[in-house]
Amino acid sequence: MRTGKIIMLVVGSLLILIGLGLAAGAAAVGVLNARQGDNRFFSVPEETYAVDSYALTVPEIEVDQGVTSADEVATLRVQGVATDAGQELFLGIGPRSAVDRYLLDVQHSELQRVNFSPFRAYYLEMEGSDSPAPPGEQDFWAVTSSGSGQQSLEWNLDQGDWTVVVMNADGSRPVAADLQMGVRSDFLQPVTWALLISSIVFLVAGIALVVIGASGLRRPPVGPAPGGGPPQPAEQYGAGAPQTYGQMQDRYGPGQLPPSGNRAVRPGGASALGMAGAAGAAAGAGVRDAALSGPRYPARLYGELEPNLSRWMWLVKWFLAIPHYIVLFFLWIAFFVTTVVAGFAILFTGRYPHGLFDFNVGVVRWSWRVTFYATRVLGTDRYPPFTLDRTDYPADFSVDYPRELSRWLVLIKWWLLVIPQALVVSAFTQAAVVVNRFYISGGQGQEWSGGWTQMVPGGMWAAAWDEGWEGAPAAVVSTQGLSLLTLLVLIAVVILLFRGRYPRHLFDLLMGLNRWSYRVLAYAALMRDDYPPFRLDQGPADRRDEAAGLGRPEPGPGPGRS
């Protein structure tokens, strides 16, 4: 059953990727179709082209076999006017072989490349000693336009190799004209619709498979409780009991507690409720820990530093984790889809579908285990397991299932309310963005550039900084340097390399930074309405969770633990 659900997830993710690719293709083709403009041609800017030879040619217009002019696959238009008002201009398109014979031993210029911002044309000069006969006297042209004033020709693509030729009508030199080329295709619109419809079909099929697979992958079997009572997950008759007060209410009813044999037991023998009671008793006796101020957040990140880490293994962990990255690539596609589906479910019902919730928490848990092992902590040499479930691995992530969520918060919290938190997280998880602005001026043969560099904050706001500088001709935006989180990890592993131990204070700080990030992720992924606190809770677990007995719950044996 689980194998089938996994296959559905993978196939669904692949269909979604194909659908997104088709949608991107439809958008690109649609933009091209729209940019053909009112005159139905997609054109380059009109510029002045001047050569000190007898002809200006645009060679190597290659049209595949089987395309005929009668098919009207695409139409090429060339427009131009001589810069000298008294000079007549000739425009023509002919077979490349015939044009080559006509211009054999005639000095002419082949257009190789054009830059439009700023404008500059690059030519390949072909030497020759003969003067050409007037081009209008030749009979090999497929289409021509000649005379004074504005000249224009249109030509339907036909199979073969073709060349565009611009000359003075009398065959004299030099040649100078204001030219513009454009192309149109009546096939762009039907191609756009075909790609769009195909993308919708693939996306709908992929989303359906992902949602079905994700919903069933983490749903626990349900059976009657021993001795009667409300139904309980069959796996919960042992160490996998509910770990939070909210989960206890969901499974046993408000105000009810699990059987004493089913309560979660922390290492050392104290149950979760017992630890919570002890913390409450201490508070009642006047004992107050400053580290426990503020409410406990219902998204918990745990990580325990391995005492005997290898000095060198951190150098290759990123490579060893590649199989996980491949799996997580598909899981995060499914995560995005199921989050969108869950958002609509919350909007209409006020509840996060439990199966999708468990799946999404499992995806984040899997990612955190790989991150803890290979990149943002490097706190263990133990290879992460390939599972969404909770295990005895020294890194874990969990979120209390919300019994009810706000219907209107789902519309704004993931993009608007999360902004302050996203700015803070971006400050320590993203590197700086370097914006290089280059200014180029001058005509042909003259070019100079001067530049300046601007450092701006990294992360999600980098693109917004670049939008304000549209006046300059060129800009290069790049991410340079190390983020604070990466720098701290690098310092820790260098100390590990030379001293043989991972600095505990750096580990606690890294856990605090990662805990902040994952709380924001849980909030932005619609898992909770509780706004993440602006605080750095360092250490393997939040002290508030430890006081409540929720720092490191024991894993249960079944697939439905959350």
N, C-alpha and C positions, 0 to 999 in steps of 0.2 A: 504494500500500500504506500509506504513512504517512498519507495523507489519510483513508483508511478508519479507521485506528486513532484518529486525532484525533476523527473523528466519533463513534466508539464511546465515547471518553472524555467528550465533551460530552453525548451522549445519556445515558450512564450516570450522569453527575453530576446531570443534570436528574431522572432517575428516582429517584436517591437523595434529592434535595431533596423531591420529591413524597412519597416514602416516609416521610421524616422528618416532613413536615407531617402526613401521615395518622396516623403514630404519635403525634405530639403531640396531635392531635385525639382519638385513641382514649384516650390517658391522661387528657385533660381530661374527656371524657364519662364515662370509667370512675370518676374521682374523684367527679364529681357523683352518679353512680349509687350509689357506696359511701356518700356522705355523706347520702343519703336516710334512712339509719339503720334501726334495727330496725323502726320503724313505717312505713317505706317513704315517708317524706316528707322533703324537703329544706326545712328551716324556718329562719326568721330568729329571733333571740332574742326571748323574751317580754318586753315592756316595757309600761309604763303610758302610755297616750295619754289626754290630758285636754284638752277644748275647752270654751269658754264659749259654745256655740251649741247648736242643736237636733240636729245630725247631724255625724258625721265620715265623709267619703267618700274612697274611693280610686278616682279616675276613670281613664279611658283604658286599660282592659284590652281590647286589640284582638286579635281572633282572625281569622286569614285565612279567606277564602272557601274552601269545600270541606271544612272541618273540622267534623265533627258530634260531638255528645256520644256517639253510639253508637260512634264510632271509638275512644274512650278514649285519645286521644293523650296527654293529661295531665289530672291532677286537681288542683284548687285546694282547699285546706282553710283555713278561718278558724276560730280558736278564741278565746274570750274569756270574761271574767267581770267583772261590774260591781265597781268598787272599793267602792261602797256596798252592804253586804250586804243592805239592804232594797230595793234597786232591781233590777227585772227588766231584762234586756238583750235587745236585738233585733239579730240579724245577718242580712243579706240581700244577694243578688246579683241585679241586674236590668238590663234594657237601659238604656243610658245615656240615650237619649231619654226614656224613661218616667220615670227617676229625676229628670232635669232638670225635667220637667213637675211632678212631685210636690213638688220642693223649690223651685219657682219662687217668688220673693219670700219665701223662708224663709231666715233666717240659718243658714248652715252652714259647715263648714271642710273644705277640700280638702287632703288630705295631698300635699305636693309632694316632700319629700325627707326621708330619715332617716339620721342618723349613729348608729352603734352603739358607737363607742369614742372618747369617751364618748357616751352616748345623748342625742340631741337631735332632735326632730321639727320640721319646718318646714311651716307651713300657709298656704294662701291663703284669707283670710276673705271669704266671699260675704255681702254685706249683704241684709237683707230685713226686712219688717215683719209678716208673717203667722206664725201658729203652725201647725204641720203636724198633720194627722190622724194617729192612731196608725198606725204603719207596718204592723202586722199586718193591718189592714183593707184593704190594697191588694192587687190581684189580678195585678199585672204581674211579681211576683218569680219568678225561675227557681228559687230555692231559699232557704229561710229557716230560722232557728232562733231561738227566743224563750223566755224564762222566767228564773227565778232560778237562781243557781249557774252552773256551767260550761256554756257553750253551744258547739256545734261544728257546722259544716256542711261538706259536700264537694260539689264541682261539677265535672263533666267539661266541659272547654273546648268551646265551641260557637261557630260563626262569628258575627261581629258585634262591636259595641262594648258593653262592659259596665262596671258600676260596683259596687264593694263599699260597702255602707252599714252603719254602726254607729250605733245610736240607743238611747235608752231606750224600753222597750216601750210606755210611755204617751205618747211624743212630747214629753216635757218636756226642759228644759235645766237645768244643763249635762250633758255626757256625759263620763264617765270610766270607763275599763275597761283591764284587763290583756289585751293582745291578742297573738296570734301567728299568722303566716301561713306556709303551707308549700305545696309543690307536689311532685308525684311524676309519673313517667312510666315506664310499663312498656316504652317503646321504647328507653330509654337502654342497656339491656344488649345487645339485638341490634345497635344502632347501634355500640356499642363493639366488638363482635366483627367487624362488617363493616369498620370502619375498621382494626382490627388486622390482619385477614387481608389487606386491600388493601395496607396498608403493608408487610407481609412480602413480598408478591409484587413490589411495586415495588423494595424494597430488594435482594432477591435478584437481580432482573434487572439493577438498576443496578450492584451490586457485581460481578456477572459481567462486564458490559460494561467496567467500569473496569479490572478486573484483566487481562482479555484485551487491552484497548487499551494499558495501561501496559506489560505484558510484551512486547508486540511492537513498541512504539514505539521502544525504545532498543536492541533486540537487533541486533548487527552481523552482517553476512554472514560466514560462515566458509568458508575454502577451504584447500587444501594449501599448505604453505610452499614457496617456490622451492627446488628441488633436494632435495625430500623433507623428512622430519622431521615433527614433530607438527603438526596443523592449527593455523592461526593466523587471526585475523580478517583478511579480505582488505584492509581499509583500512590495516593496520599496516605496509605496506611503504614507509613514508615518514616524514614528520615526526610522525605520530601514534603513535609507539611507546609502550610502557608507561612510566609516569613514576615508579613506585614499585617497591621491591624485592618487595613482596607481589604486585603485578601481574605482575612478571617471572616469579616463581615459578608463578603461575597459568597463564601463557601459554606459558612455555618449559620448565617443570619445575623442581624444586628444584635449586639449584646451577648452573643453566644461565643463560647470558646471551644477549640478542638479538644478531643479527648486527650487526657494528660499524656498518653503514650505517643501521641502524634505531634506534640509541640516541638518546634525547631530547637535543637540543642546545639549550642556553640561549643567549640573546644574548651574543655574545662568543666563541662557538665551543666552549665547554667542555661536554662531555656530563655527564649526571646522575651516572653512575658515576665519571667523572673528577673532578667536584667533590667527591663523597663521598670518593674516594681522597685527594684533596689535603687535605681536612679531617682525615682520619685520619692522614696523614703529619705534619701540623702538630701534632696532639695528641701523636704519638709523639716529636716533637722537643722537647716540653715547652712548647709554646705553648698557653695556655688562655685562652679568651674567657669571661668571667663570664656574658655574655648567652646562652651556649650551654649552661649548666648545666641538667640535667633532660632527660628524654626528649623526643623529637620526637613530637607528637601527630598521629595519622593522619587528622585532618580539617583541611584547609588553606583559609584564607580569604585572598584576595589582593585588593588594590586599589591602584592607582597614581594619584597626584594629577596632574590635568591642569595644565600650567604656565600656560596663558593662559585662565583661567576668565572668563566674562562676569560683570560686576559685578552685573547685574540679573536674569539668567536664572533664578537660584534661586527667584525670586518666583513663577514660573509652572510650574516643573518638575512640581509635584504635579498640576497640571491636565493637562499634556502626557502624564503617565503614566497617565491614566485608562484608555486602551485596555489597558494591561498589567494594571491592577487587575481589569478584567473577566475577562481570560483567567486570571489567577491565582486568581480566585474559584473557578473550576471545577477548576483544577489542584490547589488545596489540598483540595478535597473528595475528589478522586482520591487525593491523598497520604495523607489520613487512612485511607481504605479500604484502600489497598495496604499501609500500615503495620500495620494490624490483621491483614490476611491474612499478611503477612510474619512477624508475631509468632507466629501459629499454626504457620507453617512452621518457624520456629526452634525452637519448643517440641517439635515432633515429629521434626525432622530435624537440628537444630543448624546449619542453613545458611539464609542470607538469599537467596531467589530472585534470581538475578543480574539478570534483566530488571526486576524490581520495584525492586531496589537502584539500578540505573542511572537509572530513571525518577524515583525519589524524590530522588536527588542532583541530578538535572536540575531538579526543581521548586525545590529550595532554591537552586540556582545562579541560576535565573531570578529568584527573589525577591530575592536579594542584589544582582544587577545593577540591579534597579529601585530597591531601597533605597539603593544607592550613588549612583545618579543623582538621586533625587527627594526623599529624606527624611533618612536617618540619617547621611549623610556629605556629600552634594552635592559629590562630588569630581570630577565630569566633566560636560561639556556634551554629550557624545556620547550620542545616543539609544540605549537598550538594544535589542538584537536580540530578535525573537520566536522564540526557539529554546531547547530544553533542552540543546543541545550546547555544547561548549566552543568559544569563538571567540577572536578577538584583542581582545575588549573589555577595557578596563582594570580589570575586576573579575571575579573568578572564585572558584568554590568547588569543592572536590573532596574525596573521601573514599576512602581505600584500601579495596578490597573485602575483607571478612574471609573467610578460607577456612573458618573454623569459629567458631561463637558458642556461648556457654553456654546450655544449655536452661533452667536454673533462674533465671538472671539476668533473662531476658526477662519473668519474672513480677513482678519488684520494681523493676527499675532505673528504669523510666519514671515511677513514681509515688512510690517510697520513697527509693531511693538518690540520686535527682536532687534531693531537697529542699535540701540545703546549697547546691548550685550554683544552684538556682532562687532561693533567698533572696538570694544575692549578685547575680545577674543582675537580679532584680526591683528591687534597691536602686538601680541606676543606669539602668534602662530604664523604670521606672514612676514616675508622679507620686504625690504624697501623697494619701491618702484623708481627706476631712473628714467626720466624723460629727456631725450636728446633732441633739440630743435636745431635744424640746419637751414640756412637761408642761402639760396643760390640765385645769382643774377647774371645778366650779360647775355649777349647773343652768341652766334656761332663763333667759335674760336676764343670766346671770353667766358670764363666760368670761375667763380671763386665761391668759397663757402666759409662761413664762420658759425660757430655753434656755442650753445651754452647748455649746461646740464642742471636739471631741477630734481631734487629728491622730494618725493611725496609719499604719504603713507601707503603701505601695501594693502593687499587683500581686496575686499569686495568693492572698494571705492576707486580703484586705480583707473578704470575706464572713464569715470566721471571727470577726473582731472584733465584727461586728454581732450575731452569734448570742448573745452573752453579755448583751445588754441587752434582754431580752424584757419587762421589767416596765413600761417606759415606754409611754405610749399612742401616741406618734408619733416617728418618726425619719426623717431624710433623710440618705442616704449619697451623697456626690459626690466625684469626683476633681478636684482643683484643683491649679494650679501646673504647673511643668514638671519633667520628669525631668532627671537629670544629663546624660544623653546628648543630649536635646533642647536643653538650655541650652548645652552646648558647641558644638553645631552652630549655634545661633543666634548665639553670640559670633563664631564663625568667619566666618559669612556677612556679619555686620555689618561686621567688619573688611574682608572682601572688597569690600563695597559702597563703603566710604570710601577704602580704600588700594589697591584693585585687585589684591590678592594674598591667597591663602588661607594662614593661618599653618601652617607645616609641623609645628610641635610639636603643635598642636591636631589636625591630621590624623592624626599618628602615634598620639596618644592615642585618638582616635575609632576608628581601626582596631583598636587593642588591645581596646577595650570591645566592639566588634562581633565580633571574633574570639572572645572569651570566650563571647559569647551563642550564636554559631553552633556552637561546639564542644559546648555543652550541648544545643543542638537536635539535633545529630547523635547524641549519646548517648541522649537521651530518645526519639528516633525509631528506636532499636534498631539503628543502623547499625554501632556499635562497642561492645565490652565494655570498652575502655580508659577508665578514669575520667578526665574532663577535669581538667587541672591547675589549681590555684588560683594562676594567675599571669597578669600582664598583659603579653602579648607585643605590643609596639607596633611600628608601622611598616607599610609596604606588605605585607610578608610576615614570617612568623616567621623569626628569624635561623637557627634550626636547620634549617628547610626550605631556606633559602638555602645553608647550608653543605653540604647534601646534594644541591644542584642541583635542588631541587623548588620553588623559590619561584614561578617563572612559566613553566610548561612551554608549549612551542609547541603550538597546536591542530592536530589532524589533520583530514583532509578528510571523514571519514565520519561517520555518525550514531551510532556505537557508542562514542565516547570517553567515559570516566568520570572 
